[in-house]
Amino acid sequence: MRLKGKKIVLGITGSIAAYKAAFLLRGLIKEGAEVQVVITPSGKEFITPVTLSALSGKPVVSEFFGANDGTWNSHVDIGIWADLMLIAPATASTLGKLAHGLADNMLVTTYMSMKCPVMIAPAMDLDMFAHPANLKNIEILQSFGNTIIEPDTGELASGLTGKGRMKDPQIIVEQVVNFFDQKKTE
């Protein structure tokens, strides 16, 4: 229970690696974290909110407004609530939106409202990852103080081999634990 009492926003984007988010979410919960999932509309094409809600014990946030009943999801409240935002997987599209403030979905508006540190785990094909625009977006995000969890090199969903695989969920959990352990000693 090394994350007991920690409040984490887990942002999930539309990548084939979104299936790994279930393992990541489970690992964070097992360590005692309270996790609020925020998923992009395209993320829901890869993993269902029902799965994520069952694992987190919370409704998954994806849209600004509820079911035509006047309720709305406050990205500002989520930003104030959290101790950490972790975006995993993060697509090239989302990295570009985060880097340039293109707040056209709940995940990006939540990111822009964060009062806490942000960790981002990119996941995409090797040519997309290596593209100068993507590398520049990562550089911009790092200049904002975000932590980038470098992707691994290995077999990708395309069948190609190269850098772009989202880091293993258990390794990401360990990096989150280490982040909070380092904050204790500061």
Secondary structure per residue as TSV (DSSP state, phi and psi in degrees):
chain	resnum	aa	ss	phi	psi
A	1	M	-	360.0	49.5
A	2	R	T	-73.7	-10.4
A	3	L	T	-114.1	19.3
A	4	K	T	-56.1	129.7
A	5	G	T	85.5	-5.2
A	6	K	-	-87.8	139.2
A	7	K	E	-110.1	119.0
A	8	I	E	-123.2	132.3
A	9	V	E	-94.3	123.2
A	10	L	E	-104.3	110.7
A	11	G	E	-92.8	132.1
A	12	I	E	-125.2	131.3
A	13	T	-	-114.7	177.3
A	14	G	S	-80.6	71.1
A	15	S	S	-123.6	151.3
A	16	I	G	-58.2	-26.0
A	17	A	G	-70.8	-3.5
A	18	A	G	-58.5	-27.0
A	19	Y	H	-61.0	-29.6
A	20	K	H	-69.6	-19.7
A	21	A	H	-63.2	-29.9
A	22	A	H	-63.9	-42.2
A	23	F	H	-68.6	-39.2
A	24	L	H	-63.8	-47.1
A	25	L	H	-59.0	-46.5
A	26	R	H	-60.0	-41.6
A	27	G	H	-64.9	-40.7
A	28	L	H	-65.6	-41.9
A	29	I	H	-64.1	-44.6
A	30	K	H	-59.9	-29.7
A	31	E	T	-84.1	2.1
A	32	G	T	99.0	1.3
A	33	A	-	-73.1	150.0
A	34	E	E	-96.3	124.5
A	35	V	E	-122.5	129.0
A	36	Q	E	-108.5	119.4
A	37	V	E	-88.3	132.8
A	38	V	E	-122.7	121.7
A	39	I	E	-124.1	143.3
A	40	T	-	-75.7	158.9
A	41	P	T	-55.4	-40.7
A	42	S	T	-72.2	-25.2
A	43	G	G	-61.7	-34.5
A	44	K	G	-68.1	-14.7
A	45	E	G	-75.8	-19.8
A	46	F	T	-104.7	-28.5
A	47	I	S	-148.7	139.6
A	48	T	-	-85.6	146.4
A	49	P	H	-59.5	-29.2
A	50	V	H	-61.7	-45.1
A	51	T	H	-60.5	-47.4
A	52	L	H	-67.9	-37.7
A	53	S	H	-66.9	-41.0
A	54	A	H	-61.6	-39.4
A	55	L	H	-74.7	-36.7
A	56	S	H	-89.2	-23.4
A	57	G	S	75.8	15.1
A	58	K	S	-133.7	151.2
A	59	P	-	-62.9	143.0
A	60	V	-	-84.5	135.9
A	61	V	B	-98.4	128.9
A	62	S	-	-136.6	-34.3
A	63	E	S	-114.7	160.9
A	64	F	S	-69.9	-34.1
A	65	F	B	-119.7	151.3
A	66	G	-	-77.4	-159.1
A	67	A	S	-82.0	67.2
A	68	N	S	52.0	29.2
A	69	D	S	-116.5	12.7
A	70	G	S	88.3	-4.4
A	71	T	-	-81.2	152.6
A	72	W	B	-143.1	154.6
A	73	N	-	-95.7	122.0
A	74	S	-	-91.5	107.8
A	75	H	H	-63.7	-29.1
A	76	V	H	-66.4	-46.7
A	77	D	H	-60.9	-40.5
A	78	I	H	-64.2	-40.9
A	79	G	H	-63.3	-35.2
A	80	I	H	-75.5	-36.3
A	81	W	H	-66.1	-37.8
A	82	A	-	-79.4	149.0
A	83	D	S	-93.9	-21.4
A	84	L	E	-159.9	142.3
A	85	M	E	-111.6	131.5
A	86	L	E	-123.8	118.5
A	87	I	E	-106.3	110.3
A	88	A	E	-155.8	115.7
A	89	P	E	-82.0	156.5
A	90	A	E	-116.0	117.7
A	91	T	-	-77.7	166.7
A	92	A	H	-60.0	-39.4
A	93	S	H	-60.8	-47.2
A	94	T	H	-66.7	-39.8
A	95	L	H	-57.9	-42.9
A	96	G	H	-63.4	-42.4
A	97	K	H	-65.0	-43.0
A	98	L	H	-63.3	-43.6
A	99	A	H	-66.6	-29.1
A	100	H	H	-115.8	9.7
A	101	G	T	68.6	31.1
A	102	L	-	-85.7	84.9
A	103	A	-	-86.6	70.5
A	104	D	-	-105.6	7.5
A	105	N	S	-148.0	168.7
A	106	M	H	-62.2	-36.0
A	107	L	H	-65.8	-46.1
A	108	V	H	-68.8	-39.9
A	109	T	H	-65.8	-35.4
A	110	T	H	-64.9	-45.5
A	111	Y	H	-56.0	-44.5
A	112	M	H	-71.2	-14.1
A	113	S	T	-99.3	-0.6
A	114	M	-	-65.2	136.5
A	115	K	-	-105.6	4.7
A	116	C	S	-124.5	173.0
A	117	P	-	-63.7	155.9
A	118	V	E	-127.7	133.8
A	119	M	E	-116.1	139.5
A	120	I	E	-131.3	128.0
A	121	A	E	-114.8	95.7
A	122	P	E	-63.3	151.1
A	123	A	-	-151.4	120.1
A	124	M	-	-171.7	174.4
A	125	D	-	-68.9	157.1
A	126	L	H	-59.1	-39.9
A	127	D	H	-69.8	-36.1
A	128	M	H	-65.8	-45.1
A	129	F	H	-60.9	-42.1
A	130	A	H	-80.6	-8.1
A	131	H	S	-61.4	137.4
A	132	P	H	-55.2	-35.9
A	133	A	H	-64.6	-42.1
A	134	N	H	-67.0	-44.3
A	135	L	H	-62.9	-36.2
A	136	K	H	-66.6	-40.8
A	137	N	H	-62.4	-40.0
A	138	I	H	-63.9	-42.6
A	139	E	H	-60.2	-43.1
A	140	I	H	-61.9	-46.1
A	141	L	H	-62.2	-39.4
A	142	Q	H	-65.3	-37.2
A	143	S	H	-65.7	-22.5
A	144	F	T	-80.1	-6.9
A	145	G	T	99.7	3.8
A	146	N	-	-74.6	149.7
A	147	T	E	-96.6	126.0
A	148	I	E	-98.6	124.6
A	149	I	-	-91.6	101.5
A	150	E	-	-55.3	136.3
A	151	P	-	-71.1	160.9
A	152	D	E	-88.8	164.9
A	153	T	E	-98.7	134.6
A	154	G	E	170.2	-166.1
A	155	E	E	-71.5	133.6
A	156	L	-	-106.9	166.3
A	157	A	T	-58.0	-28.6
A	158	S	T	-70.5	-13.4
A	159	G	S	95.2	-12.2
A	160	L	-	-79.5	165.0
A	161	T	E	-120.3	131.3
A	162	G	E	170.1	-170.9
A	163	K	E	-81.1	128.7
A	164	G	E	159.3	-13.3
A	165	R	E	-68.4	132.3
A	166	M	-	-60.2	139.5
A	167	K	-	-53.4	146.9
A	168	D	-	-55.1	135.0
A	169	P	H	-53.4	-39.6
A	170	Q	H	-66.9	-34.1
A	171	I	H	-67.9	-39.3
A	172	I	H	-63.3	-42.6
A	173	V	H	-57.9	-44.6
A	174	E	H	-61.8	-38.4
A	175	Q	H	-66.0	-36.3
A	176	V	H	-65.9	-45.5
A	177	V	H	-59.1	-46.8
A	178	N	H	-61.5	-37.8
A	179	F	H	-59.0	-48.0
A	180	F	H	-70.8	-33.7
A	181	D	H	-63.1	-40.8
A	182	Q	H	-66.1	-36.1
A	183	K	H	-64.7	-32.6
A	184	K	H	-64.2	-33.9
A	185	T	H	-87.6	-7.1
A	186	E	-	-81.3	360.0
